[in-house]
């Protein structure tokens, strides 16, 4: 946790010191799955919450650095009761994640993409009937890539829809497995600095 926070602060200092910059908070709703576990479907519901800083590169381009607490994972079915006694299979993964995304702005819309680094801080999994889809614990570090688009609602509020997928496997046994996440998020700018 200290290393990832230090990475966030150093990156911000080096990249943002001489450019117009804004800071704020973000939160989102996610649907996730684990590719390679024999189940298909974004059935696992989750969330993300954290902070971001945004560097304005030009009138049409930004670089956004985020520090997010995010809940990923998978389950074998949709169940709004959240009572895991009725599941035969699920995996809950909590990460602290630092995505760095390049954003291209077109009018009130923007398109974004970039890498991310996640540190696993907690994992809970369950399998009934000796189904060994989750036989090994997930790796401590996750690398991922993000693609998405969004809408600038106002000077302070952005909404985005993003897809994130692991680049390297989070497990290699019994099969290579990858996190796959769709998120709908709201970002609110709280502070801004304009350099001239």
N, C-alpha and C positions, 0 to 999 in steps of 0.2 A: 504494500500500500504506500509506503514512504517513497519507494522508487518511482512509482507511477505518478504520484503527486509532484515529485521533483522534476520528472520529465515534462509535465504540464507547465510548471513554472518556468523552467529553463527555456522551453520552446516559445513560450509567450514572450519572455524577455528579449530573446534574440530576434524573433520575427516581427514583433509588434511595436518595438520602441519608437520607430520613426514614421509610422503610418497611422492614418485614422483608424481607431480601434473602438469596438464596443464590447461590453460584457453583459451577461445576463443569465437567466435560468431557463432550463428546458425540462419538459416532462412528456411522456408518451405512453400509449397503449400498444402492446405487441402481441402477435401471434407467431409461434415458433414450432419448429420440428427439428429432429435430428436425422439427417440424410445418412442412410446406411444401416438403420436399425430395423428394417423390414416393415415399418409402418409408414404410411404416406399421408400427409395432411397437416396443416398448421393448426393443430388442435390445442396446443398448450398456450394458455393465456398468461400474459405477464405485463410488466411495466418497466419503464426506465425513468430516472430522474437525476438531475445534476446541473452543472454549470457549463457555460461556453464563453469563448472569446472569439471575436471575428475581426479579421484584418481586411480592410478595404484596399485591394490591389489597384483597382481602376473603377471607372463608372459602371462597368459590366462584370467585374470579377471580384470575388471575396475568397479568403482562406479562413475556414472555421475550425477551431480546435475545441474539442469537448472533453469533459471529465464526467462520465456517467456511471451510475449504479444501475445495473440492468439484470433482469430476470429472464433467462432463456430456458430451453429444455424441450421436453416432448411428453405426450401422453397418447394412449391408444384410442381415446374417444373424447367427444365433447361432453362435458358434464358441468353444469353451472352450479352444482351443489357444493363443489370443492371438498367433498367428503371422499378421501382417497381410499376408503374401504371398498368403494365400488369400482375402483380401477384395477386392471390386471397388470398395468405397466405404466410407469411414468418416471421422469427424471427432471429434477428442478436444479438449475445451475444459476448461481449468482456471481456476477463479474463486476469488477471495476474496470471500465473500458475507456480508452482514449482514442476516439476517431479523429482523423484529420481529413477534412473534405474540401475540395476546390469547388466553388460555386460560380456558375455562369448565369448572369441575370439577363432576362429578356422581358422588358416592360415590368409587369408585376409578378412574373413567374421566374423561377430559377431551377437550374439543373445541377446536380452535384454528384461527386464521386471521390473516393479516396480510401486509403488503408486505415486499419484500426488495430490496436493492441489491447488485449484483455487479460486481466489477472483473476483467476478463479478464487473466490473467497469462501464459498460454501456450496455443498453438493448434497442432494438428497435423492435417492432412487429407490424404486420398489418394483419387484417382479414376482408374480405368482406362478404357480405350476412349473417352477424351475426353468423358466424361459430366460436364457442367458444372453439377452441382447445388450445388457449393461454390465458384463462380467468384470471389466477393468474400470478403475476410477478415471475420470477425465484428466487431461493434462492441466498443469498449473497455468500455462501461458497459452493464449489463443491469438492467432493473427487472422485478420479478416479483411474483406473489401466491401465497401458500401457504394450503392448506386441509388439515386432517388431524384425526386423533383418536388418543388414546393411552390407556395403562393405567399407573396408579401401582402398581408392583410392591412398593415399600417406601418408607420415608421418604427414601431416598437415590436410588432407581433408578426411572426412567420409561422406558417403551417407546412409541414413536409411529410411526404410518404416515402419511406426508404426501405430498400431491401439490403440485407447484410448476410454474407455467407463466409464461413471459415475458409481460409486458404490452405491451412495445414490441418490434418485430422485432430480432433479433440480426443479420439480413442483410436487405437489400431487393432484391438482385440475385442470381440471375435471378428469384427470387420472394421475397415476404416470408416469413421463416422465424422460428420461435419455439422456444426450449428447452421441453421437456416432461419432467418428472422425477417418478418415484415412489421414495420412500425409506423404508427401515425403519431406525430409529435407536434407540440406547440412550444415555440421559443419566444421568450420575452426579453427584450433589451432593457437593462436597468441603468447602465452607465455608458457614456460615450466620451471619447477624447478625439478632437479634431486637431491635427497638426497642419500648420501652414508654412 
